[in-house]
Every structure is written in C-alpha cells, then in structure tokens.
Amino acid sequence: MYCDRCGSPADAGDHAACAAARKLEPPRYCPDCRRRMKVQVVPAGWTATCVEHGTRVS
C-alpha cells in the first residue's frame, strides 16, 4: 500500500502531514499501485482515476 498523497510506501515514514492535507485535497497517487492518477475537481467534489484500478470519487 502507498500513500495516496505523496506516493511513498504507507508504512515508511510519518504521513501525518499527508493525512491532514487529504482532508482538503483529492488523492494524487493510487494507493494500490503508486501510479499518478488523473484528478478532476468540481464544486460538488472530485474524481481520481487510475488507469489500472479505476475511479474513486468524493
């Protein structure tokens, strides 16, 4: 598993800043494969799409 904000392994290092930022921002990396996701932000929320694992929505 990977951090969906910075892309680093989730069990390596402290991701407190990432968790705080994720309350306001959409994910940028796929937590399953670490690929950069295509993110679209709209007033009603966001969608983040990984080529391999599909779309996540807010």
ChimeraX commands (.cxc) that place a marker at each C-alpha (Angstrom):
marker #1 position 0.00,0.00,0.00 radius 0.5
marker #1 position 1.10,3.54,-0.81 radius 0.5
marker #1 position 0.23,6.99,0.49 radius 0.5
marker #1 position -2.37,8.49,-1.86 radius 0.5
marker #1 position -0.95,11.99,-1.44 radius 0.5
marker #1 position 2.84,11.62,-1.74 radius 0.5
marker #1 position 3.17,8.17,-3.35 radius 0.5
marker #1 position 5.64,6.82,-0.77 radius 0.5
marker #1 position 5.10,3.42,0.89 radius 0.5
marker #1 position 2.42,3.87,3.55 radius 0.5
marker #1 position 4.46,2.09,6.22 radius 0.5
marker #1 position 7.63,4.16,5.61 radius 0.5
marker #1 position 7.93,7.43,7.48 radius 0.5
marker #1 position 5.38,9.72,9.05 radius 0.5
marker #1 position 2.37,10.60,6.92 radius 0.5
marker #1 position 0.65,12.90,9.42 radius 0.5
marker #1 position 1.06,15.90,7.09 radius 0.5
marker #1 position -0.35,13.86,4.21 radius 0.5
marker #1 position -3.37,12.83,6.29 radius 0.5
marker #1 position -4.02,16.45,7.29 radius 0.5
marker #1 position -3.74,17.65,3.68 radius 0.5
marker #1 position -6.03,14.87,2.42 radius 0.5
marker #1 position -8.90,16.33,4.44 radius 0.5
marker #1 position -8.90,19.23,1.95 radius 0.5
marker #1 position -7.36,17.73,-1.22 radius 0.5
marker #1 position -8.16,14.79,-3.51 radius 0.5
marker #1 position -5.72,11.87,-3.73 radius 0.5
marker #1 position -2.90,12.21,-6.26 radius 0.5
marker #1 position -1.46,8.67,-6.31 radius 0.5
marker #1 position -3.19,5.30,-6.47 radius 0.5
marker #1 position -2.80,3.61,-3.07 radius 0.5
marker #1 position -2.68,0.19,-4.77 radius 0.5
marker #1 position -0.04,0.70,-7.47 radius 0.5
marker #1 position 1.54,4.15,-6.83 radius 0.5
marker #1 position 0.61,5.46,-10.28 radius 0.5
marker #1 position -0.20,9.13,-10.64 radius 0.5
marker #1 position -3.97,9.50,-11.05 radius 0.5
marker #1 position -5.92,11.83,-13.31 radius 0.5
marker #1 position -7.79,14.14,-10.92 radius 0.5
marker #1 position -10.74,16.38,-11.70 radius 0.5
marker #1 position -12.06,18.79,-9.07 radius 0.5
marker #1 position -15.57,20.22,-9.39 radius 0.5
marker #1 position -17.63,22.28,-6.93 radius 0.5
marker #1 position -19.51,19.17,-5.80 radius 0.5
marker #1 position -16.39,17.05,-5.13 radius 0.5
marker #1 position -13.66,15.27,-7.07 radius 0.5
marker #1 position -12.90,12.20,-9.15 radius 0.5
marker #1 position -9.50,10.50,-9.33 radius 0.5
marker #1 position -8.87,7.85,-11.97 radius 0.5
marker #1 position -6.11,5.23,-12.01 radius 0.5
marker #1 position -5.51,3.55,-15.36 radius 0.5
marker #1 position -5.16,0.18,-13.63 radius 0.5
marker #1 position -7.64,0.36,-10.72 radius 0.5
marker #1 position -10.45,2.64,-11.91 radius 0.5
marker #1 position -12.11,5.72,-10.46 radius 0.5
marker #1 position -12.51,6.95,-6.90 radius 0.5
marker #1 position -14.98,9.73,-6.04 radius 0.5
marker #1 position -15.54,12.04,-3.11 radius 0.5
marker link #1:1,2 radius 0.2
marker link #1:2,3 radius 0.2
marker link #1:3,4 radius 0.2
marker link #1:4,5 radius 0.2
marker link #1:5,6 radius 0.2
marker link #1:6,7 radius 0.2
marker link #1:7,8 radius 0.2
marker link #1:8,9 radius 0.2
marker link #1:9,10 radius 0.2
marker link #1:10,11 radius 0.2
marker link #1:11,12 radius 0.2
marker link #1:12,13 radius 0.2
marker link #1:13,14 radius 0.2
marker link #1:14,15 radius 0.2
marker link #1:15,16 radius 0.2
marker link #1:16,17 radius 0.2
marker link #1:17,18 radius 0.2
marker link #1:18,19 radius 0.2
marker link #1:19,20 radius 0.2
marker link #1:20,21 radius 0.2
marker link #1:21,22 radius 0.2
marker link #1:22,23 radius 0.2
marker link #1:23,24 radius 0.2
marker link #1:24,25 radius 0.2
marker link #1:25,26 radius 0.2
marker link #1:26,27 radius 0.2
marker link #1:27,28 radius 0.2
marker link #1:28,29 radius 0.2
marker link #1:29,30 radius 0.2
marker link #1:30,31 radius 0.2
marker link #1:31,32 radius 0.2
marker link #1:32,33 radius 0.2
marker link #1:33,34 radius 0.2
marker link #1:34,35 radius 0.2
marker link #1:35,36 radius 0.2
marker link #1:36,37 radius 0.2
marker link #1:37,38 radius 0.2
marker link #1:38,39 radius 0.2
marker link #1:39,40 radius 0.2
marker link #1:40,41 radius 0.2
marker link #1:41,42 radius 0.2
marker link #1:42,43 radius 0.2
marker link #1:43,44 radius 0.2
marker link #1:44,45 radius 0.2
marker link #1:45,46 radius 0.2
marker link #1:46,47 radius 0.2
marker link #1:47,48 radius 0.2
marker link #1:48,49 radius 0.2
marker link #1:49,50 radius 0.2
marker link #1:50,51 radius 0.2
marker link #1:51,52 radius 0.2
marker link #1:52,53 radius 0.2
marker link #1:53,54 radius 0.2
marker link #1:54,55 radius 0.2
marker link #1:55,56 radius 0.2
marker link #1:56,57 radius 0.2
marker link #1:57,58 radius 0.2
view
